[in-house]
Amino acid sequence: MSLPASSGYVDLARGLQARSGTTLSALGKVDAVIFDVDGVLVEVSESFRMVISRTVQFYFNQILGIPGEKRFITGEETGHFKLAGRYNNDWDLAKGAVAYGLLKLAGLNGSGAVDTARLRLASPGLEDFSAEIKRRGGGLAETLKIIAEKLNAGQYREFELRYRPDLIRQIFMEYYAGPSLCRDFYGFEPQYYRGPGLIEKERDILDHSLVRELSACGVTFGILSGRIPTEAEYLFRKTGLKHCLNPEFVVTDDGHLPAKPDPAGLGRLAERMGFRGAIYVGDVPDDWATVTAYAARYPEGPPVAGCLVRTGATSKELMSAFYEKSAVDFLAEDVNCLLSALLAVRRG
């Protein structure tokens, strides 16, 4: 759904808006498109976001022995952490959500029986807590600092005993990959979860014919994603995107570059791809922050515009508020709307 003109955006083409003052001719300067993966090329609301929710629930139910079927945090609610910033890594988001629950638990100790329904309702509320994280700069490290400041010495010792980040990450991996892919992706056999991996819930969004047609018109394509290489390679094989990509133009989380919103990945792609102008297509605030950080760090580099798509797993209500505050270069209903408009411009 388009934002009204009063929000600072104008309609450019079907399913595509831009910051006021932008015309469709601006796309004529673009000869490269760089994609994020999750929420852009594949729909992940039933995979990564649900994996976070189920990991946190399992941790409280099975690891800490806190009963309850009521979800402590839903997949959609994980979007509050995304909006807080610097939670591009979903392993970190799961750790942050568990840590947030442990903060609530500390406040309930000694006040009677606790289950996940009661824990969910305890203070601080998710909106208030995520807003505090955002004010402090976002991310897991800042989240843990906030929690440390709120707990007394005894509570913090208990927190440290209950908070096991490596175990949280392992449970996350098992839920995502399932037994058939856990060893291929991560090098271990699942220990806690043996059901089907939620990776199987992912749905392809990209119209590959648009990539082929734009490639024929001289547009090059790249990837900048927080996925680890084994996850990304599996996805590219499964969807057929592998045949459309130069491996040199793919930057994933191999541990060699800082994570988004640090713009080092965009800087590397600008160097390798040699484009005159590019668009980076993402779905969350950290993706837009990566674009603005690139412009600040590489003022002499080729320009990179930002486009956010509405197919991400963060609720449209939360994201609409962000769009209106942030004046993003382009907004698209999905990645195909952007590519269709770019193709029309390239063909004249």
Secondary structure as UniProt FT lines:
FT   HELIX           5..7
FT   STRAND          9..13
FT   TURN            14..15
FT   STRAND          16..19
FT   TURN            20..21
FT   HELIX           24..29
FT   STRAND          32..35
FT   TURN            39..41
FT   STRAND          42..43
FT   TURN            45..47
FT   HELIX           48..58
FT   HELIX           59..63
FT   HELIX           76..78
FT   HELIX           79..84
FT   HELIX           90..108
FT   TURN            109..110
FT   HELIX           116..121
FT   HELIX           126..135
FT   TURN            136..137
FT   HELIX           140..150
FT   HELIX           153..162
FT   HELIX           165..186
FT   HELIX           198..201
FT   STRAND          203..204
FT   HELIX           208..216
FT   TURN            217..218
FT   STRAND          220..224
FT   HELIX           229..239
FT   HELIX           241..244
FT   HELIX           247..249
FT   STRAND          250..251
FT   TURN            260..261
FT   HELIX           264..273
FT   STRAND          278..282
FT   HELIX           285..297
FT   TURN            299..300
FT   STRAND          304..309
FT   TURN            310..311
FT   HELIX           316..326
FT   STRAND          330..332
FT   HELIX           335..347
//
